[in-house]
Amino acid sequence: MIGILIIAHAPLASALRDCALHVFPDCGSGVLAIDVLPNDAPEDTLESAAHALNSLGTQEVLLLTDVFGATPCNIAQKLTDGVQTRLLAGANLPMLLRSVCYRHESLDALTARAQAGGIQGVMPVGSTAPHHQSGRLNATSQHDHQQ
């Protein structure tokens, strides 16, 4: 199975991992998280991330990070080799859940599925007024104005 390492601004990495464990309680040893705190030295975080990467005990690892170009992503870029590790920025819960579901596939296939899951997890959702309300929310009437 492919290991998954999430490196993100605190507390996002741990929160994503906790959500994955809520849905898939048996995935704990294969999904690790590194929260990057505002005042942490990048070198210290890189050391922690390298240790976490090795502790996954897998030959291949998918690295997930929150924002391209930010410190967590820059740290993850120093860990990835493009052969036994792949890096995706823009991590969200649908991406992580898809990753956990397909950890048995090849690293290339898992990376593609994770990216698709992240993209497909972002969608517009319409809202409707409860049945006992009519009209638009925040509709103004002549009684709403102060004079």
N, C-alpha and C positions, 0 to 999 in steps of 0.2 A: 504494500500500500504506500501511496505517496504521502509524505508529511506536509502539513500546512502550517506556516508561520505567519502570523499577523503582526505587523509593526505599524503602529498608528499613534496619533496624539492621545494622551491619557484623557479619559478612561476608555476610549473607543475600542482599542484592541481587546482589552479584557471583557468589555461589554459584548462585543461580537462573539467572542469565544463562549461566554456564558450563555448567550442565546443559542448558539450551535449545540451546546451541551443540554440545553432545555429540550431541544427537538431530538437530538441524537445523543443520549446519555453515554453511550459506549465509545464515543469518538475522542474522549479526553486526552489519551496518550498521543494521538496523532495530530492534534491541533493545539498549538501553543501561541501565546500572545506576549508581546513586548509593548508596554505602554511607555511612550516617550513623554517625559515630564518637561515643563517649560525651562527649567534651569539645569537640566542634565547636560553634561558634556557629551557631545556626539561620540567621542572616542569611547566613553564608558558604555553608552548605549550600544555601540557597535560590538563591543566585547560581550555584553549580555546577549545580544542577538546572535552572535557567532556561537556562543555556548548553547543557546536554545536550539539553534539549527542542528548542532551536533547531537544534542540530547534527544532529538526526534528519532534517531536511530534508523533512518531510512536513507536509501541511496538517492532518492529524488525528492525535491521539496518545491512546493508552490508557495511563493512569498506574496502576501497581500498587504498593500499599504493604502493609506487613505487619500493623500493628495500628491499628485505628481509635482516634483520640485521642492517639496517641503522636507524638513529634516528626516522624518521617518522613511520617506522614499529614498532620500540620498543615502541613508544608512543601508537600506535594503539593496540598493544598487551596488554597494561595495561587497555584498554577500553573494550576489547572483553571478553565475558563470555562463548562463544561457544554454548549458548542456544538461546538467543535473538539477538546475534550479531555473525557475521562470518567475518573473515578477509582473504583477498586475497592480496598477494604481486605481484608485476610485472604489475601494472596497465598500461593499454594502452587504446587508444580511442575505438577500437572495443569492448574491455571488458566493458567499461562504457556504450556504446550505447546499447549493449546487455542487460546490467543490467537495464537500463532505460526502455527498451521495455518489460521486464518481471517482473517488480516490483510487479505485482498482484499475482504472484505465491508464493509458500511457500519459506521460507528462504533457505531451503536445495536445492530446485529446482533452485532458483535464483542463488545461489552460484555456482552450477554446470554449469548453462548456462553462467554465467559471465566468469568462468574459460575457458570454451570451446570457448567462443567468443574471449578471449584474445589469446588463442593458435591458433585458426583458422585465426585470423587477421594477423599473422606473416607468410609470405610466400615469396618465391623467385619470383621475377618478371623479366622476360627476357627483354632485351633491343634490339632494332633493329636499324640499321642505317637508317636515313631518306632516302627516295627514290632517292634523287639526289646525294647521296654519295655511294661510293662503297668501299669495303674492310673494314678492321678493323679500328676502331678509334685508334689514336695514332700509326698508322703504320709508320715505319721508312723507309726512302728511302735514297739513297746515297747522296741526296742533303740536308738532314737534319743535317749532321754532320759538325761541325766546325773543321777546321784543323789549 
